[in-house]
Amino acid sequence: MTAKHTEAEIQGKLYFLPSDNDERKRLVGQHNLILNGIGRKHIHAPVDLGSIGALLEIGTGTGIWLEEVAKQLPGTAEIIGVDISSNLFPLSPPSNVSFQQQSVLDLPKEWTNKFDFIHQRLLILALRSEQWPVALGEIYRVLKPGGWFQLYEIFGWENCGPAQARMNELQILMYESRGIYGFWGSEGTQWETFVKEAGFTNIQVTWHGWPMGKWAGEEGFLGGKCHLEYIKACKMPILGAGIVSGSEVYDELVEEVEKELDSRYGMRNRCIMICGQKPMIVDE
């Protein structure tokens, strides 16, 4: 077994969220929240959609982003989604869309210089901090010279109250216990540094997010609902790490967060999008 295969197996074990129908529903809801927060536009890099011959999505999950993008691309485009688990893959994808169980840490060698565009979203819980340069190196390798990469990650909060601040502390401790570091409070500079060090140029950084709580109407209600489902899914990993004294303590904190979402104005996720281009001339 090679070192990369070992890393890929570890990557799979790091990701603690379920792969069931409830998680499928949560991810679809989250997908729509993200799209609403970025203007319902799937691709923000300066790419001519009509010229895309091959597109890859990493961490594709349910494949919903990929299936929606497929409708915007030429019918001849080769569209591939990969994930470390196949449990959430759609059963009947469009004819030019395929899904494969692959790790971003070890993409197929035959994909070198293959893709015009690569999309990666929300791998914050799937990679250790030292794995990010490896992942971005693989993405850089399989992009065509001149191709673009788009990354989107959640890394913080705006105007969160004391209950959510405490939940953030527990989640960070849980991430660190699993070897994951989400760069919370870094203002996204670490991801931007990794993208630059991987060799990407023409880097574009923008900030996004979506509201949490009834103060923001239906959108805020859906954002709060998605968040509550997520922190409930964190319960067993947090208890398993011995971070809180017991189940009741965690459940009480979840209830406090729910009340806070209903009463505190301006709570929202803070998210970063980074787009970068592989140079047309690549130094060997």
Secondary structure, 3 states (H helix, E strand, C coil): CCHHHHHHHHHHHHCCCCCCHHHHHHHHHHHHHHHHHCCCCCCCCCCCHHHCCEEEEECCCCCHHHHHHHCCCCCCCEEEEEECCCCCCCCCCCCCEEEEECCCCCCCHHHCCCEEEEEEECCCCCCCHHHHHHHHHHHHHHEEEEEEEEEEEEEEEECCCHHHHHHHHHHHHHHHHCCCCCCCCCCCHHHHHHHHHCCCEEEEEEEECCECCHHHHHHHHHHHHHHHHHHHHCHHHHHHCCCCCCHHHHHHHHHHHHHHHHHCCCCEEEEEEEEEECCCCCCC
